[in-house]
Amino acid sequence: METLNRKLLPSIHTPGLEIGPQKEYPVKVMQFGEGNFLRAFIDWMIDKSNEAGKFNGMVQLVQPLPQGTADLINAQDGLYTLILRGMENGAPAEYKRIITCVKGCLKTDSDWEAIVKCAVSPDLQLVFSNTTEAGIEYKPEPYTPGKTQVTYPAKLTSLLFERFKAGQKGLVLVPCELIDKNGSTLRDCILRYAADWKLGAGFENYVKEECAFMNTLVDRIVAGYPRNEAADWCKKLGYQDNLIDCGEIFHLFVIEGDEKYRAVIPFAEAGLHVVWTKNQTPYRSRKVRFLNGGHTSSVLAAYQAGFDFVDQMTGDKLFGKYLRTALFEEVFPTVQLPDDEKKAFAESIIERFLNPFANHQLISISLNSISKWQVRVLPSLIDYEKINGKLPKVLAFSFAALLSFYRGTVDAAGNWSGKRAAGAYPIRDDAEKIAFLNAEFDRLKQSGDYEAFIRTVMARTDFWGMDLNTIPGFTARAAADLRSIDELGITSAVEKLLEK
């Protein structure tokens, strides 16, 4: 079976399979992040917009980390199959499409010269990114002209400076990371690097006046590569595709920015569910706290209990109750919207989590859970405590479940892994954070003092954005929850929690 490539496209006639435009458009987009989400969301939108004749541009992917899928992407000429599945009008629905808008993928650690060339192209208009919640951050680092920088904002500062020196017009930057005011935060980081590196007032004005930074909210559940179904899918499709991407049909893209840029980002005009607004906060609060908060507050406990997929967890009697308690009793009062709207949205989240076609793996959601917990769960926990004068039991328990998930061992290559009854699993986060937690777990094993352990971990303001010990009663609660997990096991600890 031949692997998917552009020469193969004319011979593919699989029933029900859409194939995006095969015209070679100029590269209008540079995209930092080649992972499943952006390929199932932004690149799909660009492909659909090309088909509608509204965009007419290609995407140059950039792999920002040493490890990634660049080689697989380039081996398939940037092509991959996107499968969207879910329920529509009460019946199962499925859409299959070969995405053709991706030019290829460059690596920051080996293709920097080519990335700079793309960045200074007069055809380039947009930069999209998804480097996770941990990606848009400022960390002091020296300027290294001609070489890649370390953080994503530093990389972008370097590229914008090259574009500025080349006399090219500013870009529209559209980060998709799930942090509040992601565009504004990215802009502030870039300006800090510009000042650190003394790139000059002219460049700083270029960033401020000629570049536009959109604040965004993205919403689509993406399961990614269907490992257990991949061989069957390739047989049905008639070709080998090592990059099949799967997601739900639902999608929403909220953009907070000047609507004069609609012509540059014409997704709504292509018939896609895109909302332009002057204030994305209500949309963000609803989505982040219910959907993303629902994920992060539940999946680490459920995974340790033996579940692998979101629909399994949600459909389970015990963990389904755990999730519903978090959403309907604890997150619900913290979102400032009408009750009927919140109830409808929370119910839609349960329906989406139960999607039997999503195959959304809990382990994939676990990536960078420390920063995710800070962004997705902590605000609801704080607000609930302020409103009710007590801690939300499930959201508080999720902190102990997170710590328990991160307990593990490291191999010679520096890879961390935890262990559950079904075997080992990868712990994927900032290596320093994982190492710190496990050093503290070693001390806990010697001392048996859970409160001292929790107090030390909670004091890491660089992890949580604040000293969590300042939240009334949280230190003692987390210590008790972690002790319960250790003594009873995660499932019995959840049972005990929900009995209260």
N, C-alpha and C positions, 0 to 999 in steps of 0.2 A: 504494500500500500504506500503510495507516494505521499511525502510530507507536504503540507499546505505551502504553496508559494505562488507568486504572481503569474508565472507561466502556466500554472495549472488552472487558474480561475476560469478561462473560457470553456474548459471541459467539464466543469462541475455543474450538474443539473439535478441536485437533490431536491425532491418535492418539499415545498414549504420553507426552503432555505433562501433568505434574502442575501444578496451580495451588494455591498456598497459600491459607490462609483469607482470605476477603474481608471479614471483620468488622473494624470500626474499634475497635481496642483502645486503652487509654491508653498513653502513652509511658512505658515503664519503663526504657529504656536510652538513654544518651547515648554515642555512639561517635565517638571522634576518629580519623579516617582513613576515607576513602571509597573506598579503592583495591580492587583485585581480590581480594587475599587475604582481608580481613575479610568482604567480601561473599560469598565462596565458602566461608567457614568459619564465623565467628560468626553472621552473619545467616542463613545456611542452617540452622544449629542452632536459632536462635530460631524460624525459620519452621516447622521440623519439630516443635519443642516446642509451638508454638501449635496445630498440626494435631493433636497428641496431647492437647491440653487441659491441658498442664502449665504453661504460662507465661502466655499471654493478654496479651501486651504488644507494643508497637511500638517501633521504633528510630529515634531522631533522629540522623542522621549529621551530623558536623561536619567541614568541610574546613579543616584547620589551616594550610594554606599558601596563598599567593595564587593559585597555579595548581592546578587539579584538575578533577574531573568533576561538581561540584555542579550546574552549569547543565543538564548532560545528565540527571542524576538527577531534578531537579525537573521537567524537561520531560516525563518519563515517569511522573510521580506516584510516584516512588520504586521503580517496578517494573523488573525486569530478569530475563532468562532465565539460569539456571545450567545448564550442561551438564557432567555428570560422566562421564568415559570411562576405561576401563581393561580389565583382564583379570580375570575371575572364574571360578574353577574351570577355567582353561585356555581359556576362550572370551571373545571380545570382549563387553563389556557397556556400556550407555549409559543414562543417566538424564537427563531434561530436566524442569526445574521453573521456573515463574514464582515468584520470591520476592516475597511481598506484605507483609512485616513492616516495611518501611522507610517511615517517615513522609515523609521528604524530607531535604534537605541544606542546612545553614546554613554561611555562610562567616565565619571569625573576623574577617576584616578589614572586613566590611561589615554583618554581622548580629549584632554582639556583644550588643546589647540583647535580641534574641530568644533567644540562647544562654543569657544570664543567666536569663531567664524560664523556660526549660526546666530549668536547673540548680536552681532553687528550687522546682520543682513537687513537691507531696507525693506524686505518683505515681512519681517517679523513684526507682529502686533501684540501678541498675548503671551503671558507666562502663567501657567497653571501649576499647582503643586499640591501634594499630599504627603507630608513627611511625618505624619502622626502628630499628636498633641505636643510631643517633646521636640518637634523639629524647628518650630519658630521660637528661637531663644537667642539671647545675646550672651556670648561667652568671649571675653577678651582673647584675641589671638593676633599675631603679627600678620601684616600684609605680605603676600608672596606672589608678586607679579609673575605671570607665565605659568603658575601652578595653581591647582585647586586649593580652596580654603577648607576649613573643617566644618563649620556649621552651615546650614542652608542659607540663612540671611547673609553670611559672609561671602559665600559663593556668589550669591546674587549681586551683592555690592560690587564685587570684582568685575562681574560681567556687565553691569550697568555702567561702570566707570569706563570700560572698553568701548561700549556703545556711545557714551558721551564724547570720548576722545575722537571717535570716528565721525562725529557730527550727525549721528542718526537721531531721529525723533524718539521721544519717550515711549514707553510701553505701558500697556494695561496689565496690571498684575492681579491675579485672581487666585488667592490661596484657598484651599479646600480643607485645611486642617481644622479640627473641631475645637477651636478655642474662641473665646469671645473677642470680637473686633479683630479677627485674624489679619485683615488687610492693614488696619491701622497699626497693629503690633509689628507686622513685618516692616512697614515703613519706618517705624521708630528704631527698629534694630539696624536697618540699613543706614540711617542717619547717624547712629552711634558709631558704627564702623567707619563711616566717612569722616567723622570727626577724629576718631582714634588714629586713622591712617593719614590724616591731614591731606585729604584729596581735594580740598579747596572749596571756596564759597560757590564757585560756578557750578561744580558738580552737585553740591547740596541743593542749590536752587533748581537744578535739572530734576533731581529726585522729587522735590516738593512741587514744582510747577508743571513739569512736562510729563511726569509719570503719574498714572492713576492707580490707586489701590482700592480694590473692592472688598468690602466685608461680606462674607458669604455664609450660607448654611446649606449643607448637602444632605440628602435623605434618599437612600436606597440600600437595602440589605443585600450585600454581595457575598456569596459563599466562596467564590473563586473556583479553582480547578477541581472538577468532580472526580477525585482520584478513584473511587470505587466504581464509577460508571464510565470512565474515560474510554476504555477499550470498546465497550458497546456503542458509545457515541461515535467513535471513529468509524466503526462498521456501518452505522446508519448513514453517516455523512459521506462516506466513500473516500476519505482521505485521512492521513494521520495528522492530528493537531495536538501538539504538546503544550498548547497555551489556552485550551478551552476555558472560558470564564463563564460562571453562572451567577445569576442574580434574580431578584424579584422583579415583577413588572412595574410595581409602583416606583415613582421617582418624583422628587421635588428639589428644585434649585432656587434658593432665595438669595437675591443679590441686593445688597445695600450700597448704592452708589448713584452717581449722576446718570440719568437715563439717556444722556447724549451718547453714551457708550453702547447703547443697544445695537447700533449699526455694526460695532466691532464684535459684539457677542450676540448674534441674531438667533439664539436658541428658541426664544418665545415665538419669533416670527416663523420658525420652522415647525410650529405646532407642539412644542415640548412644554412640560409643566414647569415654567420658570416664572418667578414672581420678582418684580423690581419694586423696591420699597425704600423709603427714607429711614425706616426703623425696623431692623430685623429682630430686635430683642424678643418680642412676643413669640415669634416663630421659633427662635433659637431656644428660649426657655422651655417651651412645650416639647420640642423634639429632643433636646439634649437630656432633659430630666426624665422624661418618660421612656423614650426608646433607648438612647445610649445609656442612661442611668439604669434602666431595666436590665440591659445586657451586663454592665460592669458590676452591678450589685448582686448578680445571681450566678453568672457563669463559672466563677472561680470555685465557689462552693459546689455547684452541680458537677463540674468536671472532676473534682476530687472524689465525689460520690459515685463516679463511674459513668456519667452521661457523656456523650460525645457530640450531640447535635442539639441545637436550640429547640427544635420541635419536640424532641424526646424529653428534654427538661421541662418545657412548658406543659406538655401533656401528662406529666407525672403527677400523681395526687399530692405528694408532699412538696416537691419543688415547684409545682404549679401554684400551690397555695403560698409558698414562700415568695414567688415572683408577684403574684396578685396582691399580697400584703404590702409589698414595697410600692407598687404602683398606685393602688386604689386607696390605701390608708396613709402612706407616708409621703410619697411624692405629691399626691393630689392636692393637699392643702397648701403646698409651697408655690404652686404655679398660679399667678395672678390673672386668671381668665375665668369666664363664666363656667359654672359647674357642668352645665350640659355639654359645653364644648370640650371640657377636660375629660368628661366621662366617655364621650364618643371617641376621642383620640386615644385614651387608654385602652378602650375595647378594641380599637383598630390595631393597636400594638400587639395585643394578645393574638388576634387573628393572623397578623403577619408573622409572629413568632411560631405559630402553629402550621405555617405553610409547609405542606408535606414535600414540596419540590425544592425548597431552598437549600437543603443540605448544608446549613450554616454551622461550621464546626466551632465548638466552644474554645478549642485550643487556639484557633486563629484570632478569636476576639481577645484572647489573653495577652496579646502583644502590647508591651508598654503599659501595663495595667496601673502602675504607680501614678503616672501623669493622667491617665484616663480616670482613675478614681478621684483625683483632685478636681478635675474639670466636671465630671459627670455625676458624682455622688455627693461629694462634700458640701456643695451649696445647698442641696436639699436637706441634708442632715442638720446643717447649721440653722436653716430657716425653720425646720420642724421644731427644733429645740427651743427656738425663740418664741414660736407660736404657742407651743403646748407645755413648755417648762419641763420637758422630759425628752429623752433620746428616742429616736425611732429604732425599734428593736432590730429590724431586718437590715436597714442601712448601716447601723452601727456594727452588726454582726459581719457585714460584708468586709469591713476593715480587717477583722481577725482572719476571715477566710482568705483574703488577699495575702496576708503575711504567711499563713500556713501554706499556700500555694507556692510561695517563693522560697520555701525551705528546700535546700537541695545540695548537690555536690558539683564540683567543677572538674573537667577533664584537662588533659595536658594542653589542649588547644584553646582553653579558656571558655569552653561552652558549658553552661550551667544546665542541670536537669534535676527535676523533682521526681518523686515516686508516689504512685497511687497503687491500689490493688491490681489494676490491669497492667501495670508496668511503668517504665520511665516515660517522662514527658519533657519537652524543652521549656526552659524558662527564658523568655526573650524580653530583655529590657536593658537599660544602661548597666554595663558590667559593674561599675563602681557601686551602684545602688544594690545590686544583687549581692555583691561581696560584703557590703556593710551589713545587710540584714542577716546574712549567714554567719558573720562573725559574732553578731549579737545573739543569734540562736545558739552558737557554741557556748557563750557565756550563760545563757539561760539554762542550758543542759547541766552546767556545773552548779549554778546557784539555785535553780528552781523558783526564782523570784520573778513571776510574770509581770507584776506591776513595774519593777525596775526595768525590765526588758521593754515594755510598752512605752514607758516614760521616755526612754532614750530614743526609741524609734519615732515617737510622735514629735520629739523636739527638733527633728530635721526639717527646718523650714524650707530648705532647698528641695525637699521631696514633695511637701504638701502645700507650700505657699504660706504657711502659718505654723505656729506651735499648736498642735492638736490638743495638747494638755490643757489649753485655756478653755476648751469647750466643757462646760460643767458636766461632771460625771463620766466623761468619755474614757479617761485613762482606766478607771476601775472597771468599766463595762467591757472594754476591749480586752483587758487582762483576763476577766472572767470568761469571756467568749473563747479566747484562744485556749485557755485551760480546758474548757469544755470540749473543744475540738480534739485536743490532745488526749484527754482521758476517755471520751466516749466514742470518738470517731466522728467524721463530719455529718453523716446521716443522722445519727442519734442526737448529735448536738443541735441540728436543725429541728428535729422533732421536739426536743425539749424547749427550744426557743419559741416555737409556734404554740406550745401549750400555755405559755405565760399569758 
